[in-house]
Amino acid sequence: MNHILRTATGAIVAGIIATGCSTSPPASEVAAAQTAIGNAGQAIDHASADPHVVKYAPSELERATVSMRKAKAAWNDKHDLTATKHLAYIAQQRAATAQEFGDERAAADTVKVAAAELDQTLSVAATARRSAIAELVLQDLAGFAPGTAKLPASAMPAIDELATALKNDPGREVIIAGYTDNIGSPRHNQALAMKRAEAVRAALLHRGIASSRIAIRSYGEADPASSNDSRIGRRENRRAEVISADAMQMTGSSQLSTTTSSDDPGEQPRQPEP
Amino acid sequence: MIHARFFHHPSRVLAGCLLLALSACANKELNHQLATSREAVDQAQMAGAEEAAPSDYGVATDKLARANAAAIGHHKHDAMRLAQQAQVDANLARAKSESAQARIAAAELEKTNQVLRDAIRANQN
């Protein structure tokens, strides 16, 4: 009997304390809660105003909005400043993440347009012969170690020769294309292939070639030179190709395509809810 | 033998079991969150966030470490909040890294196209 009474009294006292607190939070706490909620609200508004975010990151934006609602409830219902600040922070970071997703998609759209233009140009150029420089370097820039973008020592003579040829022909420009084998995720390989192309460019810059004469692009694991089924084939695929722009016999820039691609993989799967 | 006497009463044994079950439940939730946050940090690192978004990545790893320390010290609420924040921080770091890579790829491609356009123009002249 006694302990029931004690429990009931305890609950009433706790209730009084809670009510007492909820009616008069200190002004400093009110200001802190308002700042936290205000910052999160600003981030959400900013992200919501971006069409790329609305289109490509709706679920992350929604998660931000849900956290924001919880933050407001934590303040309005309980005046729990710690919980309010925590939830507002979560909302703010999620809104910022949604913003980054949107930015990424905007850049990806640019890549699609530019890649379509480049592929069109290169397919026209493919019919033209590649220069002696391109042939020479094509043979020797393979054999990057798996997962790395460090130039293999065997490629150095070819790099030296290429640099010399470029110095002797100041009007010549080159495109360096990086490739990988099919080990690892396509996204990772895309970045790795770009780093390989960058490594070749760095070597040329080091040998005094102006950066304005060198363009790079990444094909990732696409367009393998050899089969990825064998170890030797994969080694041949871990490569960089140098194409001399001089070798391209173009008929005119009117052939360049600027069509946009409309395929839309949508939002990528992300982390589950905390 | 205070403990032994305490559990002599059947209702106290029941209450003790309930408490244990509740805390095990809370632990499971916390451990799950810690694992999820760890994974988010790992994914951010794999996406190159250490270089591309060092401050956000640093905040995430710092909070994850503090969350683990709080969990060991039985500060469950703190551990949970820190772990949740570490997760959203890591996700942001990863997203920043990926969008930066996309922007670099876009810029490089546009530069490549410019080089080609110049080359075509030069060939025409």
Chai-1 contact restraints between the chains, C-beta under 6 A:
chainA,res_idxA,chainB,res_idxB,connection_type,confidence,min_distance_angstrom,max_distance_angstrom,comment,restraint_id
A,H86,B,R81,contact,1.0,0.0,6.0,A-B,restraint_1
A,I90,B,V88,contact,1.0,0.0,6.0,A-B,restraint_2
A,Q93,B,V88,contact,1.0,0.0,6.0,A-B,restraint_3
A,Q93,B,L92,contact,1.0,0.0,6.0,A-B,restraint_4
A,R94,B,V88,contact,1.0,0.0,6.0,A-B,restraint_5
A,A96,B,L92,contact,1.0,0.0,6.0,A-B,restraint_6
A,T97,B,N91,contact,1.0,0.0,6.0,A-B,restraint_7
A,T97,B,L92,contact,1.0,0.0,6.0,A-B,restraint_8
A,T97,B,A95,contact,1.0,0.0,6.0,A-B,restraint_9
A,E100,B,A95,contact,1.0,0.0,6.0,A-B,restraint_10
A,E100,B,K96,contact,1.0,0.0,6.0,A-B,restraint_11
A,E100,B,S99,contact,1.0,0.0,6.0,A-B,restraint_12
A,F101,B,A95,contact,1.0,0.0,6.0,A-B,restraint_13
A,D103,B,S99,contact,1.0,0.0,6.0,A-B,restraint_14
A,E104,B,E98,contact,1.0,0.0,6.0,A-B,restraint_15
A,E104,B,S99,contact,1.0,0.0,6.0,A-B,restraint_16
A,E104,B,A102,contact,1.0,0.0,6.0,A-B,restraint_17
A,A107,B,A102,contact,1.0,0.0,6.0,A-B,restraint_18
A,A107,B,R103,contact,1.0,0.0,6.0,A-B,restraint_19
A,A107,B,A106,contact,1.0,0.0,6.0,A-B,restraint_20
A,A108,B,A102,contact,1.0,0.0,6.0,A-B,restraint_21
A,T110,B,A106,contact,1.0,0.0,6.0,A-B,restraint_22
A,V111,B,A105,contact,1.0,0.0,6.0,A-B,restraint_23
A,V111,B,A106,contact,1.0,0.0,6.0,A-B,restraint_24
A,V111,B,L109,contact,1.0,0.0,6.0,A-B,restraint_25
A,A114,B,L109,contact,1.0,0.0,6.0,A-B,restraint_26
A,A114,B,E110,contact,1.0,0.0,6.0,A-B,restraint_27
A,A114,B,N113,contact,1.0,0.0,6.0,A-B,restraint_28
A,A115,B,L109,contact,1.0,0.0,6.0,A-B,restraint_29
A,E117,B,N113,contact,1.0,0.0,6.0,A-B,restraint_30
A,L118,B,T112,contact,1.0,0.0,6.0,A-B,restraint_31
A,L118,B,N113,contact,1.0,0.0,6.0,A-B,restraint_32
A,T121,B,L116,contact,1.0,0.0,6.0,A-B,restraint_33
A,E173,B,V115,contact,1.0,0.0,6.0,A-B,restraint_34
A,E173,B,A119,contact,1.0,0.0,6.0,A-B,restraint_35
A,I175,B,T112,contact,1.0,0.0,6.0,A-B,restraint_36
A,A215,B,K111,contact,1.0,0.0,6.0,A-B,restraint_37
A,A215,B,T112,contact,1.0,0.0,6.0,A-B,restraint_38
A,A215,B,V115,contact,1.0,0.0,6.0,A-B,restraint_39
A,I216,B,E108,contact,1.0,0.0,6.0,A-B,restraint_40
A,R217,B,T112,contact,1.0,0.0,6.0,A-B,restraint_41
A,A245,B,A119,contact,1.0,0.0,6.0,A-B,restraint_42
A,M250,B,I120,contact,1.0,0.0,6.0,A-B,restraint_43
A,M250,B,N123,contact,1.0,0.0,6.0,A-B,restraint_44
A,S253,B,R117,contact,1.0,0.0,6.0,A-B,restraint_45
A,S253,B,I120,contact,1.0,0.0,6.0,A-B,restraint_46
A,Q271,B,A40,contact,1.0,0.0,6.0,A-B,restraint_47
A,Q271,B,N91,contact,1.0,0.0,6.0,A-B,restraint_48
A,P274,B,Q33,contact,1.0,0.0,6.0,A-B,restraint_49
A,P274,B,Q84,contact,1.0,0.0,6.0,A-B,restraint_50
A,P274,B,Q87,contact,1.0,0.0,6.0,A-B,restraint_51
